[in-house]
Amino acid sequence: MNPINSVTGPLSAGQLGRTLMHEHFLFGYCGYQGDVTLGGFREEEYTQACLKAVEDARAYGIQTIVDATTNECGRNVRFLKKIADMTGMNIICSTGFYFEAESSYAYWNFRKGFADIQEEIYEMMMTEITKGIDGTDIKAGVIKLASSYNEITPMEEIFFKAAARVQKETGVVIITHTQQGTMGPQQADLLISNGANPKKIAIGHMCGNTSVYYQTEVLKRGVYVNFDRFGLEGDLFHTPTDNERMDVIKALIDKGYGSRILLGHDSVNVNLGRPIIMNDFMKEALKDANIRTIGAKVLPGLAARGLSDPQINSLLEDNPMALFA
């Protein structure tokens, strides 16, 4: 069994414990790197915010956090290792890129004129998983992929194909971003048709869609589904409510899919660049957009829907362990 890469070294699946499958300690929308004069890196402030996030996650038994921040959106493996060293939290970081409209694909479009970028992307991912990231020996433990709303663009497809090849050769877990829950079946089909193992794929943000039929169409491919945007709900995020998401989880468990559902928040504990200006509307919209929500709201909500303690614990512990094993 291959070890799981965490930012502090290899783990076994049995060491994961309760796991959040999609969070962000640091995240910056592409372009924040050009605003460093007024939006520079505030080490002590960011450290304290991330230590608080770990404390909040620990309050309901979380032992492992998958940081889904992609290479161009502020991934900082030295900072993640610092937080892991200070807290003992298992942190698994990603290699990969975000969806096209919010990524830095201009770089790859430029390189496409004179290089085989699918080979280069494969090489990048392979190196970050097997050797280390940015001159360190810190290795990525998952590949993060993303597609656009109602389409997988040609550039995004290149990343999916490169990732499938890496997954086939290394066994590494692939997690994805679906824009508002669209393209789940297509993501799974693209990866599997290019050699990826469906048992090592978690299709993300599927809680953006409340159709049980749609969810089962994805699950029939043999992959996992991530209900990983708890706390981000309503019109601002173009998403269902948390109560609607919990109803879908209950329906899927009743259909026998309880062993292939994973949980997370897509929380951003630090926004890189200048601080976000929080008006009253934003404060209300973001009041539950934090790493506490699953413990405070979702676990009691699932219990109120009749799920047993073992069924609930499977979502946080048994299922991630099976995915990574």
KEFI-392522 format. One line per field, with one value per residue (C-alpha): z, y, x; residue number from 1. Coordinates in nm, 3 decimals. Layout:
# KEFI-392522
up [Z / ...]
north [Y / ...]
east [X / ...]
drenti [NUM / ...]
This chain:
# KEFI-392522
up [0.000 / -0.102 / 0.177 / 0.167 / 0.127 / 0.396 / 0.430 / 0.724 / 0.569 / 0.479 / 0.646 / 0.638 / 0.570 / 0.927 / 1.054 / 0.877 / 1.126 / 1.068 / 0.745 / 0.574 / 0.202 / 0.061 / 0.252 / 0.196 / 0.461 / 0.214 / -0.114 / -0.360 / -0.681 / -0.973 / -0.995 / -0.622 / -0.688 / -0.867 / -0.565 / -0.317 / -0.231 / -0.063 / -0.027 / 0.088 / 0.292 / 0.661 / 0.822 / 1.186 / 1.107 / 0.870 / 1.114 / 1.389 / 1.156 / 1.047 / 1.403 / 1.494 / 1.201 / 1.320 / 1.671 / 1.538 / 1.330 / 1.621 / 1.829 / 1.640 / 1.604 / 1.273 / 1.242 / 0.870 / 0.636 / 0.259 / 0.140 / -0.213 / -0.304 / -0.651 / -0.761 / -0.900 / -0.630 / -0.340 / -0.245 / 0.006 / 0.124 / 0.365 / 0.543 / 0.550 / 0.704 / 0.966 / 1.065 / 1.068 / 1.281 / 1.527 / 1.568 / 1.482 / 1.231 / 0.925 / 0.622 / 0.268 / -0.008 / -0.379 / -0.717 / -1.002 / -1.147 / -1.110 / -1.381 / -1.685 / -1.620 / -1.277 / -1.344 / -1.499 / -1.824 / -2.020 / -1.918 / -2.061 / -2.373 / -2.430 / -2.379 / -2.608 / -2.903 / -2.862 / -2.616 / -2.550 / -2.248 / -2.163 / -2.115 / -1.915 / -1.691 / -1.637 / -1.544 / -1.302 / -1.124 / -1.118 / -0.971 / -0.703 / -0.598 / -0.606 / -0.536 / -0.385 / -0.442 / -0.500 / -0.390 / -0.081 / -0.007 / 0.071 / -0.163 / -0.286 / -0.164 / -0.411 / -0.761 / -0.783 / -1.113 / -1.212 / -1.495 / -1.602 / -1.579 / -1.811 / -2.001 / -1.978 / -2.191 / -2.419 / -2.181 / -1.878 / -2.066 / -2.100 / -1.722 / -1.677 / -1.920 / -1.759 / -1.415 / -1.524 / -1.644 / -1.315 / -1.117 / -1.318 / -1.244 / -0.878 / -0.736 / -0.604 / -0.521 / -0.759 / -0.624 / -0.847 / -0.864 / -1.055 / -1.121 / -0.945 / -0.958 / -1.338 / -1.547 / -1.279 / -1.509 / -1.780 / -1.540 / -1.422 / -1.777 / -1.899 / -1.617 / -1.631 / -2.011 / -1.976 / -1.729 / -1.386 / -1.118 / -1.023 / -0.665 / -0.633 / -0.772 / -0.570 / -0.782 / -0.595 / -0.518 / -0.608 / -0.339 / -0.596 / -0.744 / -0.550 / -0.811 / -0.661 / -1.014 / -1.117 / -0.810 / -0.879 / -1.242 / -1.113 / -0.843 / -1.095 / -1.243 / -0.924 / -0.799 / -0.476 / -0.448 / -0.235 / -0.054 / 0.025 / 0.027 / 0.355 / 0.489 / 0.140 / 0.055 / -0.112 / -0.392 / -0.346 / -0.421 / -0.661 / -0.448 / -0.258 / 0.115 / 0.365 / 0.459 / 0.096 / 0.079 / 0.391 / 0.242 / -0.065 / 0.150 / 0.337 / 0.007 / -0.128 / 0.189 / 0.166 / -0.187 / -0.060 / -0.153 / 0.199 / 0.157 / -0.125 / 0.014 / 0.152 / 0.338 / 0.347 / 0.346 / 0.077 / 0.356 / 0.293 / 0.620 / 0.467 / 0.150 / -0.004 / -0.129 / 0.019 / 0.290 / 0.167 / 0.247 / 0.441 / 0.408 / 0.593 / 0.298 / 0.280 / 0.655 / 0.645 / 0.338 / 0.487 / 0.845 / 0.816 / 0.562 / 0.797 / 0.905 / 1.209 / 1.014 / 0.970 / 1.342 / 1.454 / 1.194 / 0.959 / 1.200 / 1.420 / 1.107 / 0.969 / 1.308 / 1.309 / 0.971 / 1.127 / 1.037 / 1.292 / 1.450 / 1.237 / 0.919 / 1.005 / 1.106 / 0.776 / 0.592 / 0.783 / 0.864 / 0.694 / 0.345 / 0.329 / 0.461 / 0.185 / -0.081 / 0.025 / 0.112]
north [0.000 / 0.336 / 0.592 / 0.913 / 1.231 / 1.489 / 1.813 / 1.665 / 1.326 / 0.996 / 0.874 / 0.547 / 0.549 / 0.440 / 0.761 / 0.991 / 0.981 / 1.223 / 1.406 / 1.722 / 1.667 / 2.021 / 2.328 / 2.621 / 2.752 / 3.018 / 3.111 / 3.395 / 3.463 / 3.481 / 3.830 / 3.881 / 3.833 / 4.168 / 4.357 / 4.274 / 4.638 / 4.684 / 4.319 / 4.153 / 3.836 / 3.901 / 3.603 / 3.646 / 3.742 / 3.449 / 3.208 / 3.301 / 3.266 / 2.919 / 2.807 / 2.909 / 2.707 / 2.398 / 2.450 / 2.482 / 2.165 / 1.972 / 2.060 / 1.793 / 1.543 / 1.636 / 1.489 / 1.548 / 1.840 / 1.820 / 2.163 / 2.197 / 2.517 / 2.485 / 2.587 / 2.928 / 3.026 / 3.073 / 2.723 / 2.770 / 2.438 / 2.590 / 2.774 / 2.461 / 2.263 / 2.535 / 2.504 / 2.124 / 2.132 / 2.377 / 2.185 / 1.820 / 1.837 / 1.615 / 1.847 / 1.706 / 1.955 / 1.952 / 1.977 / 2.115 / 2.418 / 2.589 / 2.618 / 2.828 / 3.151 / 3.195 / 3.039 / 3.149 / 2.961 / 3.244 / 3.087 / 2.747 / 2.901 / 3.079 / 2.760 / 2.567 / 2.750 / 2.572 / 2.283 / 1.975 / 2.119 / 1.797 / 1.637 / 1.938 / 1.932 / 1.559 / 1.624 / 1.902 / 1.687 / 1.381 / 1.575 / 1.739 / 1.403 / 1.193 / 1.437 / 1.763 / 2.111 / 2.437 / 2.318 / 2.135 / 1.768 / 1.842 / 1.632 / 1.673 / 1.409 / 1.475 / 1.610 / 1.892 / 1.942 / 2.184 / 2.239 / 2.529 / 2.578 / 2.326 / 2.249 / 2.108 / 2.345 / 2.214 / 2.350 / 2.195 / 1.864 / 1.868 / 1.883 / 1.599 / 1.378 / 1.451 / 1.383 / 1.051 / 0.938 / 1.040 / 0.868 / 0.549 / 0.545 / 0.653 / 0.566 / 0.921 / 1.047 / 1.295 / 1.554 / 1.794 / 2.122 / 2.121 / 2.468 / 2.472 / 2.092 / 2.066 / 1.819 / 1.553 / 1.255 / 1.405 / 1.457 / 1.097 / 0.962 / 1.168 / 1.052 / 0.687 / 0.670 / 0.792 / 0.523 / 0.666 / 0.434 / 0.541 / 0.425 / 0.701 / 0.985 / 1.223 / 1.450 / 1.779 / 2.037 / 1.787 / 1.949 / 2.220 / 1.990 / 1.855 / 1.599 / 1.252 / 1.110 / 1.325 / 1.221 / 0.851 / 0.894 / 1.010 / 0.743 / 0.468 / 0.540 / 0.398 / 0.731 / 0.921 / 1.246 / 1.539 / 1.736 / 1.996 / 2.343 / 2.332 / 2.684 / 2.837 / 2.860 / 3.078 / 3.333 / 3.475 / 3.135 / 3.010 / 2.699 / 2.501 / 2.542 / 2.320 / 2.166 / 2.071 / 1.917 / 1.710 / 1.585 / 1.464 / 1.287 / 1.110 / 1.005 / 0.871 / 0.677 / 0.527 / 0.415 / 0.240 / 0.497 / 0.592 / 0.451 / 0.693 / 1.033 / 1.274 / 1.604 / 1.947 / 2.320 / 2.476 / 2.719 / 2.993 / 3.075 / 3.344 / 3.543 / 3.646 / 4.001 / 4.301 / 4.230 / 4.180 / 4.472 / 4.317 / 4.504 / 4.386 / 4.174 / 3.993 / 3.937 / 3.774 / 3.563 / 3.440 / 3.385 / 3.005 / 2.997 / 2.852 / 2.526 / 2.495 / 2.440 / 2.062 / 2.011 / 2.273 / 2.224 / 1.929 / 1.643 / 1.731 / 1.785 / 1.441 / 1.283 / 1.460 / 1.297 / 0.955 / 0.871 / 0.656 / 0.744 / 0.483 / 0.618 / 0.972 / 0.874 / 0.691 / 1.022 / 1.175 / 0.878 / 0.545 / 0.686 / 0.905 / 0.612 / 0.388 / 0.651 / 0.692 / 0.327]
east [0.000 / 0.144 / 0.188 / -0.017 / 0.186 / 0.119 / 0.314 / 0.506 / 0.573 / 0.404 / 0.086 / -0.101 / -0.474 / -0.532 / -0.371 / -0.617 / -0.903 / -1.187 / -1.104 / -1.226 / -1.179 / -1.173 / -1.055 / -0.818 / -0.583 / -0.467 / -0.635 / -0.582 / -0.768 / -0.527 / -0.387 / -0.338 / 0.035 / 0.036 / -0.102 / 0.173 / 0.252 / -0.087 / -0.183 / 0.137 / 0.179 / 0.105 / 0.273 / 0.170 / -0.191 / -0.229 / -0.067 / -0.310 / -0.611 / -0.501 / -0.424 / -0.779 / -0.916 / -0.731 / -0.865 / -1.221 / -1.187 / -1.041 / -1.346 / -1.544 / -1.265 / -1.100 / -0.751 / -0.677 / -0.748 / -0.705 / -0.594 / -0.734 / -0.549 / -0.402 / -0.054 / -0.151 / -0.401 / -0.163 / -0.052 / 0.230 / 0.370 / 0.622 / 0.340 / 0.122 / 0.408 / 0.451 / 0.085 / 0.105 / 0.421 / 0.265 / -0.061 / -0.006 / -0.292 / -0.241 / -0.247 / -0.249 / -0.172 / -0.257 / -0.094 / -0.304 / -0.479 / -0.819 / -1.086 / -1.002 / -1.192 / -1.030 / -0.690 / -0.360 / -0.393 / -0.230 / 0.101 / 0.008 / -0.144 / 0.186 / 0.386 / 0.152 / 0.307 / 0.639 / 0.598 / 0.388 / 0.209 / 0.026 / 0.367 / 0.485 / 0.178 / 0.227 / 0.591 / 0.490 / 0.233 / 0.456 / 0.747 / 0.533 / 0.391 / 0.707 / 0.994 / 0.876 / 0.734 / 0.921 / 1.263 / 1.137 / 1.084 / 0.716 / 0.505 / 0.147 / -0.095 / -0.378 / -0.424 / -0.679 / -0.864 / -1.139 / -1.383 / -1.602 / -1.977 / -2.146 / -1.824 / -1.474 / -1.270 / -0.992 / -0.728 / -0.898 / -0.913 / -0.533 / -0.502 / -0.752 / -0.562 / -0.226 / -0.372 / -0.523 / -0.181 / -0.018 / -0.292 / -0.251 / 0.123 / 0.120 / -0.223 / -0.263 / -0.612 / -0.778 / -1.023 / -1.213 / -1.399 / -1.728 / -1.863 / -2.202 / -2.212 / -2.209 / -2.005 / -1.974 / -2.040 / -1.822 / -1.532 / -1.556 / -1.581 / -1.285 / -1.061 / -1.163 / -1.136 / -0.778 / -0.681 / -0.765 / -0.902 / -1.257 / -1.196 / -0.934 / -1.151 / -1.370 / -1.589 / -1.615 / -1.885 / -2.153 / -2.366 / -2.429 / -2.693 / -2.992 / -3.102 / -3.068 / -3.084 / -2.786 / -2.591 / -2.652 / -2.546 / -2.207 / -2.187 / -2.264 / -1.921 / -1.767 / -1.628 / -1.685 / -1.884 / -1.772 / -2.042 / -1.782 / -1.935 / -2.124 / -2.167 / -2.160 / -2.526 / -2.783 / -2.793 / -2.443 / -2.288 / -2.559 / -2.595 / -2.858 / -2.900 / -2.725 / -3.060 / -3.121 / -2.773 / -2.836 / -3.163 / -2.972 / -2.712 / -2.993 / -3.154 / -2.825 / -2.756 / -3.104 / -3.013 / -2.701 / -2.436 / -2.333 / -1.982 / -1.893 / -1.989 / -1.726 / -1.760 / -1.597 / -1.666 / -1.444 / -1.361 / -1.105 / -0.934 / -0.711 / -0.786 / -0.455 / -0.414 / -0.589 / -0.848 / -1.204 / -1.434 / -1.722 / -2.051 / -2.363 / -2.480 / -2.145 / -2.136 / -2.479 / -2.398 / -2.070 / -2.182 / -2.158 / -1.874 / -1.617 / -1.463 / -1.696 / -2.017 / -2.003 / -1.952 / -2.203 / -2.476 / -2.432 / -2.360 / -2.661 / -2.870 / -2.787 / -2.864 / -3.200 / -3.271 / -3.231 / -2.872 / -2.694 / -2.361 / -2.176 / -2.339 / -2.236 / -1.885 / -1.840 / -1.875 / -1.586 / -1.363 / -1.432 / -1.492 / -1.177 / -0.976 / -1.113 / -1.045 / -0.681 / -0.615]
drenti [1 / 2 / 3 / 4 / 5 / 6 / 7 / 8 / 9 / 10 / 11 / 12 / 13 / 14 / 15 / 16 / 17 / 18 / 19 / 20 / 21 / 22 / 23 / 24 / 25 / 26 / 27 / 28 / 29 / 30 / 31 / 32 / 33 / 34 / 35 / 36 / 37 / 38 / 39 / 40 / 41 / 42 / 43 / 44 / 45 / 46 / 47 / 48 / 49 / 50 / 51 / 52 / 53 / 54 / 55 / 56 / 57 / 58 / 59 / 60 / 61 / 62 / 63 / 64 / 65 / 66 / 67 / 68 / 69 / 70 / 71 / 72 / 73 / 74 / 75 / 76 / 77 / 78 / 79 / 80 / 81 / 82 / 83 / 84 / 85 / 86 / 87 / 88 / 89 / 90 / 91 / 92 / 93 / 94 / 95 / 96 / 97 / 98 / 99 / 100 / 101 / 102 / 103 / 104 / 105 / 106 / 107 / 108 / 109 / 110 / 111 / 112 / 113 / 114 / 115 / 116 / 117 / 118 / 119 / 120 / 121 / 122 / 123 / 124 / 125 / 126 / 127 / 128 / 129 / 130 / 131 / 132 / 133 / 134 / 135 / 136 / 137 / 138 / 139 / 140 / 141 / 142 / 143 / 144 / 145 / 146 / 147 / 148 / 149 / 150 / 151 / 152 / 153 / 154 / 155 / 156 / 157 / 158 / 159 / 160 / 161 / 162 / 163 / 164 / 165 / 166 / 167 / 168 / 169 / 170 / 171 / 172 / 173 / 174 / 175 / 176 / 177 / 178 / 179 / 180 / 181 / 182 / 183 / 184 / 185 / 186 / 187 / 188 / 189 / 190 / 191 / 192 / 193 / 194 / 195 / 196 / 197 / 198 / 199 / 200 / 201 / 202 / 203 / 204 / 205 / 206 / 207 / 208 / 209 / 210 / 211 / 212 / 213 / 214 / 215 / 216 / 217 / 218 / 219 / 220 / 221 / 222 / 223 / 224 / 225 / 226 / 227 / 228 / 229 / 230 / 231 / 232 / 233 / 234 / 235 / 236 / 237 / 238 / 239 / 240 / 241 / 242 / 243 / 244 / 245 / 246 / 247 / 248 / 249 / 250 / 251 / 252 / 253 / 254 / 255 / 256 / 257 / 258 / 259 / 260 / 261 / 262 / 263 / 264 / 265 / 266 / 267 / 268 / 269 / 270 / 271 / 272 / 273 / 274 / 275 / 276 / 277 / 278 / 279 / 280 / 281 / 282 / 283 / 284 / 285 / 286 / 287 / 288 / 289 / 290 / 291 / 292 / 293 / 294 / 295 / 296 / 297 / 298 / 299 / 300 / 301 / 302 / 303 / 304 / 305 / 306 / 307 / 308 / 309 / 310 / 311 / 312 / 313 / 314 / 315 / 316 / 317 / 318 / 319 / 320 / 321 / 322 / 323 / 324 / 325]
